[in-house]
Amino acid sequence: MKSIFRFFRNIFTVIGVLTVLTVVSLVMLIVSISDKISKSGGFKEEVFENTLLTINTSAISGDVFAQTDYMVLNSYFTKQISLIDTLSTIQNAANDPKILGIFINMNSLKLNYAQTEELRKGLAEFKKSGKPVYVWSDSYGEIASGTKSYFLASVADKIYIQEAGAIAFNGLESTSAFFKNTLEKLKIEMIGGKRKEYKTYWNTYTEEKFTDAHRESAESLLNSLFSKIAAEVSESRKIPINEVYRIANQPPLSSKQALDANFVDGIKYLDEAVTEMKTATKFTRKMSLIRYNKSSVDFIDIAGLSTVPAPPQIAVIEIPGGIHRGESDISPSGNPESSGSATIVSLLKKAWRDDNIKGIILRVNSPGGSVVASETIWNQIGAMRRENRKPIIVSMGGVAASGGYYVSMGAEKIFADHCTITGSIGVVMGKTYTREFFNMLGVTFDTASTADTPNIFSALDRLTPEQTEYFEKMMDETYDSFVSRAAQGRGIEKSELEKYAKGRVWSGEMAKKHGLIDEIGGFTDAFDFMKKRLGTAEAKLVKYPRESDFLTLIFRDDEDETLAASRFGKLSSMLNRLVRIISVMDREINSDGELYRLEENIEID
C-alpha cells in the first residue's frame, strides 16, 4: 500500500512540476505575442489630447535593457525603463502635439553622472519644442549628497521642493579605502604590481593613503566633472558661477534658503506642484513615461503584421559590468550584469551576419576585467573593421576604463559624455599570499606536485626569483601591448599616447582633449552619427540580444554550440534544483515518523 501511495505521490509531483513549467511557458508566450502585437500597431496605449507626460526617475534604470532568451517575466512585470528608451520616448514627446509638457518626480535617482548628463541633455532638447518641464522632489539630497539630482533638476523651467526638504549641492568627493594595515594584521601579503603609477587599484592593498599620483588623478577628475555641473547649473538658473561654487562649499540649503538663492522656484508638496503645472499648461490627462513608451510605433515588420516599409536597422550591443571569459552573467530579469567574451563575440557575429543590420553601436559601461577576455572582444571588433562591411562605433556610458577602454579603442568612432570615466590604460597583476594567515589559525598545508617550483598563482607560496621576473615581464609586455594597440586604434604616435596612459583615468572632456575619444556626446549623438554615416534620416534601433519569445530557448541558432549547451545546462540545473527542493519537502512532510523516531532515540541516549 505504501509503495502504491508513493507511486501516485511521485506522479502528482511530476505533474505539478510540468504544470508549473507549462504555465511559465504560456505566460512567456503570451508576453512575447502581446509584445509583438503591440509593436505592430495593436493593443497600443492611446494618447489623448492635452496630455501631461509624467516621469518618475526611480523607474529609469540601466542603459539598454535588452531582453534575453529566458527569465523574461520579472523584466516584463516590473515598472522599469532603460535610459536609451527614456531618451527616445522624450524625443518622441517633443514632436507629439498631444503632449503639453513633462512633470518629473525626482524622489529617487538611480543613474550615474554620465547617464544623468545624457538625460539632462534630452530634457534640454525637449524644451526647445516650447513645452515646459517641471520637476519636484521632497528633497534634493538629505543624508547623502544631492549634487547629482539637483544637476538634473536644474534643467527644468520650474523646480519645486517640499518645506522640510533640503538641497545638498555639496560638490563631489572620492573616498578610497586602504587595506594595507588590515592585511598586515591578518598576515596576508599582496604579491605583484602595476603599470604604471596612476593605476590605483593596486594601491588599495599596498598603501595607507593616496599616493601623489593617485591624489592628482582623483582631484583632476573631480574638478573636471564638477566644472561641467557648476557651469550647467549656473547657465540654467541664471546664477553667477562664483555663487554656485560658494554654495557648493556650504552646508545643505534649507528649502527657504534654496528659494532665496534661486535654486528652487517654489516650496510645495507634490499635488500642489502638479496643480501649478496644470494651471500653466491646462492639461486634462496624465500619462506615465512607461505607458507613453509603449504607445510608440515600431517600424519593424513583425510576423508580416506591418505594411510600413522598414528603415535601416542599427544594432546596439551592451557591454556592461566586469569583463571576463565565457558567458555573460544574466540577472533573473533577463538583463546582462557582466560581459563574457564568448557572449559578446557571439552577439557581434550575429549582428554582423544579419543583412538587415547596417551598423553596430556598442554601449560600453564597464570598469574592465580580464585582459584575455578584453583582447578577445577587441580582436573580433578589429576583424569586423578590417572586413569593412558595416560601421561599428562606441558610445561610452558611466565608465569605460581599463578593459572597458580596451574593447572600445578599435572602433571607428568613440563617443563619451563629459562625465564618463575612461582611460586607465594600465595593468595590475598579482595574487595574495595567505599561508601565514592560515598558520595563525592553526591550518597547515602540504603539497604534492609534478613541478620543481611552486605554482606561480598559488596563494600558499611566495614567488621564486624566476617567477618574480616572469611577473614583471608579463606586466611590461601587457602594458606595452595595450599602449601600442590604443595608439594604433586612435591614430596617435605611441610615445604621445603613452603620456596619457600610465593607468590614469580621465573624464570624457579630458579624454577628448588628449585624443582618447572622438566626440563628447551621449547615445543619442552616437545614434545620430550612425544615421548620417549610413546616409539615412530614419533608422530603427535593434537591441541585441533581440527581444524574443520562449521558443527561442529551445530552437537556438548559435554558431558556437557550446553557448546553446550552456544555456540548456543552466535550464536543466534550475529544473533539477526545483525537483530536488520538492523532493526534500515531500520527504520531510511524508517521512512516516522517521524524523521523530530519530529525535526520540537521541533523547533516550
N, C-alpha and C positions, 0 to 999 in steps of 0.2 A: 504493500500500500504506500509506504514512504517513497519508494522508488518511482511509483506512478505519479505521486504528488510532485516530486522534484522534476520529473519529466515535463509535466504540464507547466510547472513554475518556470522552467527554463524556456519553454516555448513562448510563454507570455512575455518573458524578459526580452527575448529576441524580437517579438512583435512590437514591444514597446520601443526598443531602440530603432527599429525600422520605421515605426510611426513618427518618431522624433525627426529622423533624417528626412522622411518624406515631407513632413510639414516644413522643415527648414528649406528643402529644395523647392517646394511650391512657392513659399514666400519669396525666395530669391528669384524664382522665375517670374512671379508677379511683379516684383520690383523692377526686374530688367525690362519686362514688356511694357509696364506703365511708363518707365523712363523713356523707352524708345518712342512710345506713342506721343508722350508729352513733347518730345524733341521734334517730332514730325508735324506737330501742329495741333494734336488732340489733347484734351484734358488740361489745357493751359490756364493759368490764372488770368482772369480778366482784369485789365487795368481800366479804371473808370476815370472820367473827367475830374479835374480838381483834386488830384491825389497828392498826399504828402508822403515822401519816401522816408521811412524811419530806419535808422541804423543803430543797433546795439553792438558796440565794439567788442564785447565779450564773445560774440558769435564768430568773429573773424580770427581764424587760426590757421597757421601753416601757409605755405606758398602755393602748392598746386592741387593737393587732394586728388591725385589720380587714383582711380579705384582699381584695385587688383582683382584677381580672378576668384577670390574666395573670401569668406568672412565679411560680406558687404553689409550685413544687417545693421551693425552699430552705426556705420557712417551714414546709412540711409535714414535712420530714425532720429539721430541727434541733430540739433539745430545748429549746424556749423557751416561756414562758407570759407573758402580759401581766399587769400589775398588777391590772386590773379582773377578769380571770378568776381570779387568785390570791385576791382578796378574796371573790369569790363562792364559790370552792371551799372556803375556810376556813370560811365561814359555813355551807355545807352539812355540813362535817365536824363542826361543833359540834352539829348536830342528828342526826347519824348514830350510833346506838348501837354500830355495829360499829367505829367509830374510837375508840381509847382515849386518844390524845394526839398531840402533834406534836413531832417532833425536827427541829431546824434545824441544818444545816451552813452556817456563815457565813464560809467562806474567802474569798468574793468577793461584793461587793455593788455592783450597777450602778445602783442607784436614787439619785435626788436626795433632798434633805432632805424635801421635801413628800411625795414618794412613800414615803419611809421612815416618815414620820409616819403616813400612811394605813395602811401595812402593820402598824405597831406597834399602831395602834388596832384593826385587825382581829384581831390576836392577843389583845389585851386582852379583846375581846368573846368570843373563843373560850374564854378561861379562865373566863368566867362560867358555862360549862356544867359546870364542875367537873373538866374534863380538863386535865392538866398540859401545859406547854410547856417543853421543854429546848432549850438552844442550846449549840453547841460551835464553836470556831474555833481554828486553830493559833495565831492572833494577831489581836488587835483593833487593827489598825494596826501597821506596822513602820517602814518609811521614811516612809510617808505617815501622815497623821493618821487615828486610828481613832475619832474622836468620833461620826461617823455610824453606824458599825457597832455601837459599844457602846450608842448611843442605842436602836437596835433591840433589841439583845440584852438590855437591862435590863428588858424587859417579861417575860422568861421566869421560870419558877419556879426553874430551876437554870441557872447559867451555868458552862461549863467551858472551860478553856484548856490547851494543852499546855505542858510545862515551859519550853521555850525561848521561848515567846510573850511578848507584852507587851500592855499596854493603853495606847494613845496617846490618852488622853482629854484633849486639849490645847486645847479650846475651838475657836473659829472665827476665821479671819482672811481678809482680802480684799486681794490684791495686784494693783495695776494697772500695766501697762507704759505708758510715755510716750515718744513718738517725735519730740518737737519737735526735739531736738538732732540726731537722726539725719536728719530731713528737711532741716534747715538745712545739714548737711554734704553732703547729696545735691543741694542747691539745688532742693528741691521745696517748694512753698508751698501751704498749705491756704487756700482762699478760701471764705468762707461764714460760718455762725454757728449759734446755737442759741437756743431759747426753752424754759426760762429757765435760771437759774443752777444748778439741780440736774441739768440734762440733761448727764450726764457723758461721754457718748460722744465729743463733740467735743473734750473735754479731752485725750483720748488723743493727739491730734495737735498740740495747741496749748499744752500745759502741760508742765512738768518734774516736777511732783509734784501731790499733792492740793491743790485749792483748799479754802478754808474750808467752802464749801457741800458739796463732794464728800466731805470727811472727815466732816462732820456727818451726812450721809446714810448713808455706809458704816458708821459706828460705831453709829448708832442702829438700823440694820437688823440688824447682827450681834448687838447686845445683845438685841434683841427675839427673835431666833431662839434664841440660846443660853439665854436665860432660860427658854424653854419646855423645852429639852433638859435643863437642870440640874434644873428642878422635877420633870420626869418621872422622871429617874434617882433623885433624892432620895426621891420617894414610893415607887417600885418597890423600891428596895434598902434602904429604911429607914435612909438615911444623911442626917445633917443637911445642910441646903442649904449652909451655910458651908463644910463639909468637902468637898462636891462642887466648889465654886469653888476651894478651896485645892488640891485635886488637879489641877484643870484648869490651874492656874498652875505645876505642877511638871513635871519631865521624865516620860516614859512610865513606867508602873509595870511592874516585872517580874512574872512570874506569882506569885511568892511575896509580893511587896508587894501585889499585887491581892487575893490571898487574905486577907491580914492586914487590908486596908482594906474588906473585904466587897464588893469589886467583882466577885468570882467566888466560886463555891461549891466548886470543886474543880480540881485540876491533873491532867488526864487526857488520854490520847490518844483518838482518835475511837472506836475499838472499845470502850474502857473506859467512855466516856460513854454509848454505846448500851447497854452491859451494865447500867449504873446505871439507865437508864430501863426496861429490861426487868424488872429486879428490882422497880421501883416499880409498873409497870403490868401485868406479866405478859402482855405482847403475844406473839403467836405468829407474826405475819406483819408485813412492812413493805410499804408502798405509797407510791410517789412522788406528789408533788403533781400532776404532769402526767398520770400514769395515772389518778389519782383524779378529776381534772377530766373525763377522757373517760368516766368511769362515770356522770356526771350525766345525768339525763333531760332532754331538750329538749322542751318542751310545744308546739312549733310543729308543725302537721300538714304534713309534707313529702311531696309526691307522693302524698298520700292514705294514707300508711302508718300514721299515728297516729289513734286514735279518741278521744284525750283532748281535751276542749274547750280551745281556745286562749284564754289570758287576754289582756288588753290588751297591745299591743306598744309599747315605748318605744324610739325610735331614739337611738343615740349616734353623734355625728359628731365625729371628732377634728380639731383644728386645731393641728398640731404645727409646730415649726421656724419658719423665716423666712416671712413673708407677702409674696407677690409676685403680679403679674398673671399670667394664663394658667393653665396646668395645674400641679397639684402634682407635685413630683418623687417618683417611686416607686422604692424600692430593689429590688434583684433578688429579695428575699424577698416582694415584693408589698405592702410597708407604706409609707405616706406618710412622706417625710423633710422635706417642706416643705408650705406651704399656698398653692396657687394659687387666686386668687379665682374663676376660671372653674370649677374643680373643686368648691370648697366650695359655691358658689351652686348648681351642678348637683345636688349631694347634698342640699342643703336643699330644693330644689324637688321632688326625688323623694320625700323623706320627707314633705313637705307634701301631695303628691298621693296618697300611699299611704293608702287608707282604713283599713288595718289599724293604721297608726301613730297613736297617740293623743297622744303627746307627744314632744318632742325635747330631748335633753341634749347640749350642746356641751362637749366636753372640750378646753379650751384650754391648750396648753403651748407658748407662743410668746413670744420676746422682742420681736417686732414686725417691721417691714419697711416696705414701700411704703405710703404714706398713701393712694394711689389704690386699691390692692387692698383695704386695710383698710376704706375707705369703701364699696367695692362690697359687701363681706360685711355690713357694718353696715347698709347700706340694705336688703339682702334680708331680714335679720332684722327690721328695722323694718316692712317691708311685711307680713311674716307676723304680727307682733304686732298691727298695725292690723286685719288681717283677723280675728284673734282666734278662729280655729277650733281651735287646738291650743296648749297651753302650751309655751314654749321657755325653757329655763334654762341656766345655765353652771356647769360645775364646773372650777375652775382647778387646774392641776397645779403643776409646779415653778416655772414662771414664766408670767405673763400680763401683760406690761408693754408700754407704748407701743402698737404696733399690736395686740398681744395683749389689751390693755385696751380698745382702740378697738372691736374686734369684740364684746367682751363687754358693753359698757355699756348696750346696748339691750335686753338680755334681761330677762325677767320677774323673775328672781331669780339672784343670783350667790353661789356657794359657793366658798370658798378655804380651804386649810389654813393653820394658823398660820405654817408655814414657806414658804408661797407668796410669791414675789416679784412684786409687782403695782404698778399705778400707772404712773409715768413718763409722765404726761400732759404731753408736751412735743414739741418739733420740732427736728430737725437738718437743715440744708440746706447743701450746699456741693459743692466739687469740688477736685481737685488741679491745681496749675499746674506743668507739667513741662518747659516749653520750655528753661529754663536748665539743667536736668539733662541733656537731650539735647544741648544745645550743648556742654556739658562733655565729652560723649562724642564730639563731632565730628559729630553728626547735626543737620542743618538742615532747615527746612520752608519751603514756600511754598504759598500758598492762593489758589484762585480761588473767588469766591462771588457769589451774586446779592444778598446783603445788604450794607448800608452799614456795619454794625458786626460785630464778631467774633461767632461763635457763643457764646452765653452759657454753654453747657456744655462748650465746647472746653477741653481740658487744656493747650492751647498758647497761650491768651490770657488775660490778666487781664480783670477786669470794667471796663467803662466806668462813669462815674458814674451813668448811667441804668440800667445793669444792676445795679449795687450797690443802687440804690433799689428795683429790682424784687425782688431777693433779700430785702431787708429787709421789703418789703411782703408778699411771699408767706409768709415765716415768721410775721409778725404775724397774717395772715388765717388761716393754717392752725392756728396755736396757738389763736386766738380761737374758731375753729370747733370744735376739739377740746374746749375747755373748755365751750363752750355746749352741745354735744351731750351731754357727760358730765353736766353739771348737769341737763339735761332728763331724761336716762335715769335718773338717780339721784334725781330729785325734790328737788334741793337748789338753793338760790339760787346763781347764777353767782359772785357775789362770795365766797360762802362756800366753794364748791368750789375756786375759784382758789387759795385758801390752801394746798390740798393737791395742787395741780398743780405747775407750775414745773419739770416734768421729774423730780420726785423719786420714788424707788421706796420702797415700804413693804412690811413683812411683812403677812401676812394679818390678823394681830391688830391692827396699826396701821391697816390699811385699813378694817377694820370699825369701829374707833373713829371714823374720820373720815367714814364713810358711803359709802366707795367700793365696798364689797361688802355683802352682806346677812347671811351666816352663816359662821361658822367650821365647816368640815366637809369631808370628802373626797367621793369619788364615791359611796360607799355612802349617805352622808347626802343627797346630791342625788337619788339614785335613790329613797330612802325618801320624800323630799318629793314627788317626782313621783307616786308611787303614791297618797299621801294627796290630792294635788291632783286626781287622777283618780277618787278615791273607791273605790280597789280595794286589797285586801290582797296580791294577787298580780299580777305583771306580767312580761312577757318582754322582756328586753333584746335589741335587734336592732342589730348593728353595721353601720354604713354606711361604705364600700360593703359590701353584703351579700356573704357568702361565696358564691361561685358557681362553676359548672363552666366548662370551657374553651369550651363553645359560646356562652357569653355574649359572648366576644370577637368572635364572628362576627355574632351577632344581637343588636345593641345597640338600646336604645330611648331613647337620649339625646335630650332636647328640642333641645339645641344640637348640630347635626350636625357642627360643627367639632371637637368633642371626639372623636366617633367617628372622624372622618377623621384626627385627630391620632394616635389610638391605632393605626389601621391604618398610618399613616405610620411610627410607631415600629417596628411589627412588620415592615413591609416593609424598613425600613432595617436592622433586625437580620438579616433573612434575606439581604438584599443583601450585607451585610458578610460573612456566613458564606460565601456563594458566592464572593465575591472572595478571601477567605482561601484557600479550597480551590483556586481557580484559580491563585493565586500559587504555592502549594505544588506544585501539579501541574506548573506551567510550569518551576519550578526543578528538580524531580525528573526531568522528561522533556524537558530542553532540548536533547537530541541533541548535547551537547558545545559549544553556543554560548557558554556562560559560560566554559568552559575556554579556547576559542579567543580570546575577548576578553582574558582574563588573559594568554594567551600573546603576543598582539600587543603588549600593554603592556610585557611583559618584553623583547620584542625591540627596541621603540623605545628 
